[in-house]
Amino acid sequence: MMDLRSQMKVVDLLLKLFRGDLQHINPYPFVPQKHKNIPNADSGGLMRSIPEHEGIPSAHLQHFFEELDACPSIHVHSAMVLRHGKIVAEGSWKPYSGSYPHMMFSLSKSVVSMAVGFAVQEGLLTLDDKAAGYFPDKNVLFRSPRINNITVRHLLNMTSGLKFNEIHSVVEKDWVRAILQSDCSFEPGTEFSYNSLNTYLLSAILCKKTGMGLVEYLTPRLFDPLGIHNVSWDVCPMGIEKGGWGLWLRTVDMAKLGQFYLQRGRWMVDGEEKQLLPEGWVIESTKMDTPTREGDYSKGYGYQIWSFGAKGAYQFNGMLGQYVVVLPERDMVIAMTGGSPSLFADETCLIVEKYFGDAAKGLSDDPLPNDICALRSLRNALGNLYAIRETAPKPKRLSTWARVWRRVFPEKQIVPTVPPELRKLNGRQYQLESSSAALMPLILQGTTNNFGANISKISMEFSPGECRLIVEDGAETNLIVAGMDGTPRKGCVTLNGEIYAVGSTARLTTDEDDRPVLKVFICFTETPSVRIMKFILYSPERMLIRFDELPSVEASLEVLFSLVGGRENQNSLNKLFMDTVGQQRLDERVAQVSRPRVKATRVRP
């Protein structure tokens, strides 16, 4: 009965999405959680080294970063490479910066696994404990026998078969009660079925046993010893950390967690090496004993940890391009954030494997001779990475003679001006027709449950090399400053009470009818998402605004419907929904909601 009620609630949610009624999706009041983060570039105790000193040619690393940058199917935001426990290279694709925490999505699960390891070490629980036994206070009278059979181990290796999944969590307030009132798709322990609510239930169990949330519990045991500070983890409506997602970490902190596992739970604390997490737990949790069926690049699963295509290697993985890859045979850790259109591992894995896997050439266990020219070239390449290629400065490749000439006779600087097409729009305000157009991209709204108000007015101001948009949604007003000279402008926006760092660029172009088009790219730099706004200037008094986002709308839809989870649930829920709206209408309407085209009329003073 609970499954049917939850499914009907999900159908209602999807119908609201279908109608563009995003403000009424949440069945309970939205509580802002995302605060303003202060950038911190400190490596927190990790030493830095020259690549050659750690046995890696600088040119090899440059080729690695260049291939990440050139691959059309992925969008990397930051990457850090450790060898022998030292940082040998790191790069961020502007305006993204490794000094800001980034959304981890399912990479959070691997940290929950560490928390379970600490709890087992302290005798608070065992892997054979029945999960339902921790919640007698929920008073679920008619519970499925299969729910009763779920153990901590089943939750860790994703073999519980839980039907209650991520999308159901959007429409329920008490997730633990809803899980206990639900059922399993199969007998626990017999199949693999990826579901983030497995990890949430582990988080709830740890909260029950320790009397603390995950952040409070892990701070003295893991975060403080590793120098990971100001950790934020989103909570469910009942105040329990979501576990399976919701963690925010800097790239260097991700790398530390990988190095911690590479060192099998040991870390230097106050000059003394300590065994923080039992070595046996690290070994057991990285055994890939559970075969998987999700993704193309990972065939095994441990305790909230995925396999990787190199000897003894494994990965902590989060959707849309969040990675920590641990390569014991190379004594290396690779940490990456991104905004790629992928649910699980993607082509990033092939690139990492190509350069650092079993068949990779050119790596040495011993130091290599210094190569100053290659090191300089690597650093130059790392300083010229841009997330939005369309607005990035055009690289200038000069010959040696040209560089000498430029030193003697510096190039005359071109003073930027405001194009005449934009000059006439300076200071104007436009009223948008009613629509689903929001400043926050749809995929970000869905993953944060932050379905705020839609944009009502936009004002435009221009100065040489810069565009300023004042965006109003009826509740909040935000200033977006976008660089038109190739340099992103950074700032913050407040959306439904949550504060997000952004970096923005813009360019003036034309459409197929030779009409002026102003394209603005707003990167939410702590997340995978980019809001794209195209202002088509077809008359002095009116314009058409097309909204888009990265990762793409198609990726957003794949994420949305994958969250239905489980073959049995997905088939029945899809049938309910498709019987209601029909496939063609669904495709058309979701495109309208997630990629709206909005008419705007000038507001006269």
Secondary structure, DSSP 4 states (H G I P E B T S, - for coil): -HHHHHHHHHHHHHHHHHHT-GGG--SS-------PPPP----TT--B--GGGGT--HHHHHHHHHHHHH-TT--EEEEEEEETTEEEEEEE-BT--TTS-EE-GGGHHHHHHHHHHHHHHTTS--TTSBGGGG-GGG--SS--HHHHT-BHHHHHTT-S-BS--HHHHHH-S-HHHHHHHS-BSS-TTSS----HHHHHHHHHHHHHHHSS-HHHHHIIIIIHHHT--S-EE-B-TTS-B-SSS-EEE-HHHHHHHHHHHHTTTEEEETTEEEE-S-HHHHHHHT---EE--S-SS--EE-SS-EE-SSTT-EEEEETTTEEEEEEGGGTEEEEEEE--S-SS--HHHHHHHHHHSTT--S--SS-----HHHHHHHHHHHTT-BS-GGGSPPP----HHHHHHHHHSPPPPPPP---HHHHTTTT-EEEEPSSS--SS-HHHHHHHT---PPP-EEEEEEETTEEEEEEE-SS-EEEEEEESSSPPEEEEEEETTEEEEEEEEEEEEE-TT--EEEEEEEEETTSS-EEEEEEE--SSSEEEEEEEEES-HHHHHHHHHHTT-SHHHHHHHHHHHHHHH-HHHHHHHHHHHHS-EEEEEEEP-
